[in-house]
């Protein structure tokens, strides 16, 4: 169990557990992602981009990710799901695909706890972050550096992102 931080005066999370996602979690994770992305992405992108990203998050695709040997899928729970992280190991590092925390549970250390677990793998972590000030500020606070902006083209839709990278400290 991990005790959540009480950040910004929000009530603390009494007990939070981070665990590996299981195939039986796919439906719940899919619904969780749909709910969060609909609200978050609509702040940064138009409806076409939001619908595109939502279409990639079916229970079948989530289950495939959970079962894939190069994927990392973790769930943060406190009685129910409050956070989710998905990443994949590639190119000598970790590509962070999703880090999501339920809106009413933000600023309580959940995203930070998930990221700290990922950082324990002691590999570079890279992410294409949404151009949203809170998102970029969070990654900077976690030790990531901006590498520049780029445009991803997915199904003929352009999505502007900020490339960010975390380099673990070298052990001597």
N, C-alpha and C positions, 0 to 999 in steps of 0.2 A: 504494500500500500504506500502511496505517495501522498503526502499532505499538500494540498494546493496552496499557493501563496495568496495572501490577502492583498491584492494590488488595487490601488485607486479606491480604497474604502469599500470594495465589494465584499459581501459575506464570504468567508472562506469555504472551500470544499472540505468537508470533514474527512472523507477518505476517498481517494481516487486510485484506481488500479489501471495500469497499462498492460495490455496483453496482446498476443498475436491474434489477428482475426482468423476466424474459422469459416469454412465454406457455408455453414448454416447461418452465418451473420450477413451473407450477401444481400438479402432482401432489406434488412434493417439499415445496412450501410448505404445501399442505393437510395432509399427514402431519405436518409440523413443528408446525403450529398445533394439530392434534388432540392430539399428545403433550404439548405444553406446557400447553395450556388444561385438559386433563383433570387435571393435577396442580395447577396454580395456582388455577384457579377452584374446585376442590373444597375449598380452604382457606378461601374466603370465601363461597361460595354453596352452596345445596342441589343435589341431583342434577338436579332439573327445570331449573334455570337452567343448569347445566353442559351438559346435553344440548341445550338450546335454542341456546346459543352454538356448540356443536360442529356443529349442523345447518346453520349458516350458512357453514361453511367447506369446501364441496365444491370439488374442482378446477375445476369449471365457474365457480363464483362467483369464485374466486381469479383465473382467467384473465380473466374480465370486468373485474375491478378492474385488473389489469395493463394491459389494453388501453384502459381509460377515460381520456380526455384530462385529466380533472380529478383523477385519482388519482396518488398517489406511492406506488410500491411498490419498496422496496429490500431487498436481501439482503446480509447480512454473511457473509463466507466466510473460512475458514482451512482449506483442504483440503476442507472440507464446510460446509454451512450451519450457522451458529452464531447467527444473528440475523435478524430480519425486522421491517420497519417498513412500515405502510400508513397513508396519510393522504389527505385530500381537501381541495382548495382550495374554500372557500366562505365567503360572508359577509365578504369582505375579509381572511380569515385562513386558517389551516390547522387542520382538525379531525383530530387524531390518533386513528386508529381502533385500531391495534395496534402495540405495540412489544414484541417478544418476544426473549428470549435463552435459548438452551438452558441447562437447569438446571445442568449441570456446568461451564458456562462463565461463570456469573455472577460479578460483582464483579471483572471483568477489563477494564472499560472499553468493552465492546461496545455496550451500550445507550447509554452516554454518547457514543460515537463516532457512532452513528446519529442521536441527538438533535442533536449539534453540526452535523451535515450539514444537518438540517432547519432549524435556527436560522439557517444561512447564507442562507436564503431571505428573511430580514429581514421576516417577517410575524408578526402575533400567532398564537400556537398555543393551541388549547384542547383539552381532553381531559376526558372523564368517566371518572375513575379508579376502579378497584375499591377498595372500602373495606378495604384491606389495608395495614398499617403500612409494610411495605417499599416498596410501590408509591407511596404518598403521600410517603414520605421521599425516594425517588428523584426524583420530580418537583420537590419543594421544592429539592433540591440542584441541580437543573437551572435554577432560577430561576423556577419556576411559583409562583403564589399560589393558595391555596384561595379559591373564590368561594362555597362553600356546598354543602350536600348536597341531593340530589334523588332522586326515585324515577322510574325509567324503567319503562314498562309495555310489554313486548314479548310478543306472542302470549298475552296475559292473565297473564303472569308479571311480578311486580314485582321490580325489581333496584335496590338502593340504591347510589348512586355519589357521588363527590365531584367537583364541578365545579372544574377547575383551569385557569389561564390563564397564558401567558407573553407578556410584552410586550417586543419587541426595543428595544434602546436606540436612541434617535433620533440619527441622524448630524447633526452641525452643519455 
